[in-house]
Amino acid sequence: MVAKDRSQRCLVTSADNEFIFLASSGITCYDHVTALADIRSRMAASASEELLVEENHQPNASPKLTRTTINDIEKTETSGIPLNTNWTFWIDKSVRGTSAAQYEASLTKVYTVSTVQGFWSVYNNIPKVCDLSVRYTYHLMRHERKPVWEEDYHRQGGNWRLKCQKKETEEVWKELLLAAIGENLSDCMAEGDEVSGLTVSVREREDLIQIWTVKADLHEQSTIVKKIEELLPRVTFSAIFYKAFQTHQAFEGDKPNSKG
């Protein structure tokens, strides 16, 4: 359950943890047993209205936007500043050894936005990257494309892979998201290529940022690394390199029953 003061970005995932949170915040509770019973009751009653990302979150689970938030987003989508294209937020939890079909089944769509205001409404109402557990991944993909290598629109593509320190992940992710929806990254691409999406993956040591493109054979003509350095001059990446999807050992695009 999310703490009521969302500015603290504190994810509380059990009644016992909420009791500790309330007590440390100076909120009066009658006694431990009664308080926990009341909290559990309220948690059950409000589960459908809360944003929840638990430590034991299942791969097909998702951050859930409240009905109030969705209503607000829908209003901005009709009157806000339009984006050049729609963008879709996705989330998944990486599990080693899964097939392309299993991975695709684990993807959960969060929301598709078409305005600047809609983007901020979703961004500000899902957990920050630093609040996600290890192996979780956020994606922001153009239109409603899925972050799947084997799909037709990605089969010939690849991505730029950037590794950064955890303390810098939030800044890198936010800056690149804004550059993507503002089409500042697209300006760096060779003719015939485009930025298809962005990914941030939470790992144990360094986090991984990926910039998806649709034409791997054109990546050397891109100036996107220079743009990243301009956008994030104080960030030192431990690695920046490009990898075509078809060079991955797990790529299933050539198999008869693969997706795409």
TIZA-66591 format. One line per field, with one value per residue (C-alpha): x, y, z; residue in three letters. Coordinates in nm, 2 decimals. Example, Ala and Ser with C-alpha at 12.3 -4.5 7.8 and 13.67 -1.06 7.14 Angstrom:
REM residues 2
xx c(1.23;1.37)
yy c(-0.45;-0.11)
zz c(0.78;0.71)
resn c(ALA;SER)
***
This chain:
REM residues 260
xx c(0.00;0.13;0.18;-0.08;0.20;0.30;0.57;0.77;0.74;0.73;0.59;0.45;0.37;0.23;0.01;0.31;0.52;0.24;0.21;0.58;0.53;0.24;0.42;0.74;0.53;0.38;0.03;-0.15;-0.25;-0.46;-0.25;-0.05;-0.31;-0.61;-0.41;-0.30;-0.65;-0.78;-0.50;-0.55;-0.92;-0.86;-0.59;-0.84;-1.11;-0.89;-0.67;-0.83;-0.77;-0.40;-0.08;0.10;0.45;0.55;0.88;0.72;0.54;0.45;0.58;0.23;0.15;0.15;0.15;-0.22;-0.34;-0.63;-0.96;-0.92;-0.58;-0.72;-1.00;-0.75;-0.54;-0.84;-0.92;-0.56;-0.57;-0.85;-0.72;-0.34;-0.04;-0.03;0.28;0.42;0.31;0.14;0.37;0.29;0.43;0.49;0.64;0.77;0.99;1.28;1.30;1.61;1.55;1.21;1.11;1.00;0.64;0.67;0.84;0.57;0.30;0.47;0.45;0.19;0.06;0.03;-0.11;-0.09;-0.05;-0.09;-0.02;0.25;0.02;-0.09;0.28;0.34;0.02;0.14;0.50;0.41;0.17;0.37;0.67;1.00;1.27;1.45;1.14;1.13;1.28;1.57;1.48;1.19;1.19;0.99;0.95;0.82;0.74;0.63;0.26;0.16;0.46;0.57;0.93;0.98;1.28;1.09;0.81;0.81;0.89;1.20;1.32;1.59;1.66;1.87;1.94;2.19;2.28;2.40;2.50;2.49;2.53;2.20;2.23;2.21;1.95;1.65;1.81;1.91;1.57;1.38;1.61;1.59;1.22;1.17;1.42;1.22;0.87;1.01;1.17;1.51;1.65;1.49;1.68;2.00;1.89;1.99;1.73;1.52;1.58;1.38;1.38;1.11;1.13;1.33;1.39;1.52;1.61;1.69;1.99;2.18;2.48;2.44;2.12;2.07;1.91;1.83;1.73;1.55;1.59;1.44;1.74;2.05;2.26;2.22;2.33;2.68;2.53;2.36;2.48;2.28;2.58;2.68;2.33;2.33;2.66;2.50;2.19;2.38;2.72;2.77;2.69;2.97;2.84;3.04;2.94;2.78;2.74;2.50;2.37;2.15;1.86;1.94;2.29;2.13;2.16;1.79;1.66;1.38;1.30;1.41;1.21;0.89;0.66;0.82;0.64;0.64)
yy c(0.00;0.34;0.59;0.88;1.14;1.05;1.32;1.08;0.81;0.55;0.21;0.03;-0.33;-0.48;-0.39;-0.43;-0.19;0.06;0.05;0.13;0.41;0.56;0.54;0.70;0.98;1.07;0.94;0.81;0.45;0.29;-0.02;-0.26;-0.54;-0.31;-0.08;-0.37;-0.51;-0.18;-0.13;-0.47;-0.40;-0.07;-0.23;-0.50;-0.24;0.00;-0.25;-0.17;0.20;0.19;0.18;-0.14;-0.28;-0.55;-0.72;-1.05;-0.90;-1.15;-1.10;-1.02;-0.77;-0.39;-0.06;0.04;0.39;0.49;0.57;0.94;0.95;0.79;1.04;1.32;1.17;1.14;1.50;1.61;1.38;1.58;1.93;1.90;1.98;1.69;1.48;1.41;1.04;0.85;0.67;0.37;0.28;-0.09;-0.29;-0.64;-0.84;-1.02;-1.40;-1.58;-1.85;-1.74;-1.78;-1.48;-1.59;-1.61;-1.28;-1.11;-1.27;-1.11;-0.76;-0.54;-0.22;0.07;0.35;0.51;0.89;1.14;1.47;1.63;1.66;1.29;1.19;1.37;1.24;0.88;0.95;1.11;0.84;0.53;0.43;0.59;0.37;0.38;0.22;-0.08;-0.41;-0.57;-0.73;-0.49;-0.29;0.01;0.07;0.37;0.27;0.47;0.42;0.10;-0.10;-0.38;-0.40;-0.73;-0.79;-1.03;-0.80;-0.68;-0.32;-0.43;-0.74;-0.54;-0.31;-0.29;-0.07;0.16;0.01;0.24;0.13;0.39;0.41;0.37;0.72;0.86;0.63;0.85;1.16;0.96;0.80;1.12;1.32;1.06;1.02;1.40;1.39;1.10;1.24;1.58;1.40;1.54;1.19;1.14;1.44;1.23;0.94;0.85;0.89;0.57;0.50;0.61;0.59;0.33;0.34;0.35;0.10;0.12;-0.21;-0.23;-0.45;-0.55;-0.32;-0.09;-0.01;-0.05;0.20;0.11;0.32;0.11;0.18;0.01;-0.01;-0.16;-0.12;0.26;0.30;0.41;0.72;0.82;1.11;0.99;0.93;1.29;1.40;1.19;1.35;1.70;1.61;1.45;1.61;1.52;1.15;0.90;0.58;0.27;0.14;0.27;0.04;-0.07;-0.42;-0.55;-0.76;-1.05;-1.09;-1.19;-1.56;-1.55;-1.39;-1.60;-1.41;-1.68;-1.96;-2.06;-2.00;-1.68;-1.36;-1.10)
zz c(0.00;-0.09;0.19;0.17;0.14;-0.22;-0.21;0.01;-0.26;0.02;-0.08;0.22;0.13;0.45;0.74;0.98;0.77;0.75;1.13;1.15;0.90;1.08;1.42;1.28;1.13;1.46;1.37;1.68;1.68;1.96;2.01;1.79;1.75;1.70;1.47;1.25;1.23;1.12;0.87;0.72;0.68;0.50;0.28;0.16;0.10;-0.09;-0.28;-0.62;-0.57;-0.46;-0.65;-0.55;-0.64;-0.39;-0.34;-0.44;-0.74;-1.01;-1.37;-1.50;-1.23;-1.29;-1.12;-1.12;-1.17;-0.95;-1.12;-1.01;-1.19;-1.50;-1.51;-1.48;-1.76;-1.99;-1.94;-2.03;-2.33;-2.49;-2.41;-2.35;-2.57;-2.83;-2.87;-3.22;-3.17;-2.89;-2.64;-2.43;-2.08;-2.02;-1.72;-1.68;-1.45;-1.61;-1.56;-1.70;-1.95;-2.07;-2.44;-2.65;-2.61;-2.23;-2.22;-2.43;-2.20;-1.90;-2.04;-1.89;-2.04;-1.80;-2.02;-2.36;-2.36;-2.65;-2.47;-2.26;-1.96;-2.00;-2.00;-1.67;-1.51;-1.57;-1.49;-1.16;-1.05;-1.10;-0.87;-0.94;-1.08;-0.75;-0.59;-0.81;-0.71;-0.89;-1.23;-1.29;-1.62;-1.74;-2.11;-2.30;-2.66;-2.96;-3.05;-2.88;-2.99;-2.76;-2.64;-2.83;-3.06;-3.29;-3.38;-3.75;-3.65;-3.44;-3.63;-3.82;-3.53;-3.22;-2.92;-2.76;-2.42;-2.14;-1.79;-1.51;-1.14;-0.95;-0.80;-1.15;-1.30;-1.22;-1.38;-1.69;-1.73;-1.70;-1.92;-2.20;-2.17;-2.23;-2.52;-2.67;-2.65;-2.76;-3.06;-2.97;-3.01;-3.35;-3.48;-3.42;-3.63;-3.99;-4.26;-4.26;-3.89;-3.59;-3.21;-3.12;-2.75;-2.42;-2.15;-1.79;-1.62;-1.25;-1.18;-0.87;-0.93;-1.22;-1.40;-1.77;-2.00;-2.36;-2.66;-2.92;-3.30;-3.60;-3.84;-3.68;-4.01;-3.98;-3.62;-3.71;-3.89;-3.57;-3.35;-3.05;-2.83;-2.87;-2.79;-2.47;-2.36;-2.42;-2.22;-1.93;-1.91;-1.54;-1.59;-1.65;-1.81;-1.74;-2.09;-2.40;-2.70;-2.97;-3.02;-3.30;-3.18;-3.43;-3.27;-2.93;-2.87;-2.74;-3.06;-3.20;-3.52;-3.75;-3.59;-3.77;-3.47;-3.34;-3.29;-3.57)
resn c(MET;VAL;ALA;LYS;ASP;ARG;SER;GLN;ARG;CYS;LEU;VAL;THR;SER;ALA;ASP;ASN;GLU;PHE;ILE;PHE;LEU;ALA;SER;SER;GLY;ILE;THR;CYS;TYR;ASP;HIS;VAL;THR;ALA;LEU;ALA;ASP;ILE;ARG;SER;ARG;MET;ALA;ALA;SER;ALA;SER;GLU;GLU;LEU;LEU;VAL;GLU;GLU;ASN;HIS;GLN;PRO;ASN;ALA;SER;PRO;LYS;LEU;THR;ARG;THR;THR;ILE;ASN;ASP;ILE;GLU;LYS;THR;GLU;THR;SER;GLY;ILE;PRO;LEU;ASN;THR;ASN;TRP;THR;PHE;TRP;ILE;ASP;LYS;SER;VAL;ARG;GLY;THR;SER;ALA;ALA;GLN;TYR;GLU;ALA;SER;LEU;THR;LYS;VAL;TYR;THR;VAL;SER;THR;VAL;GLN;GLY;PHE;TRP;SER;VAL;TYR;ASN;ASN;ILE;PRO;LYS;VAL;CYS;ASP;LEU;SER;VAL;ARG;TYR;THR;TYR;HIS;LEU;MET;ARG;HIS;GLU;ARG;LYS;PRO;VAL;TRP;GLU;GLU;ASP;TYR;HIS;ARG;GLN;GLY;GLY;ASN;TRP;ARG;LEU;LYS;CYS;GLN;LYS;LYS;GLU;THR;GLU;GLU;VAL;TRP;LYS;GLU;LEU;LEU;LEU;ALA;ALA;ILE;GLY;GLU;ASN;LEU;SER;ASP;CYS;MET;ALA;GLU;GLY;ASP;GLU;VAL;SER;GLY;LEU;THR;VAL;SER;VAL;ARG;GLU;ARG;GLU;ASP;LEU;ILE;GLN;ILE;TRP;THR;VAL;LYS;ALA;ASP;LEU;HIS;GLU;GLN;SER;THR;ILE;VAL;LYS;LYS;ILE;GLU;GLU;LEU;LEU;PRO;ARG;VAL;THR;PHE;SER;ALA;ILE;PHE;TYR;LYS;ALA;PHE;GLN;THR;HIS;GLN;ALA;PHE;GLU;GLY;ASP;LYS;PRO;ASN;SER;LYS;GLY)
***
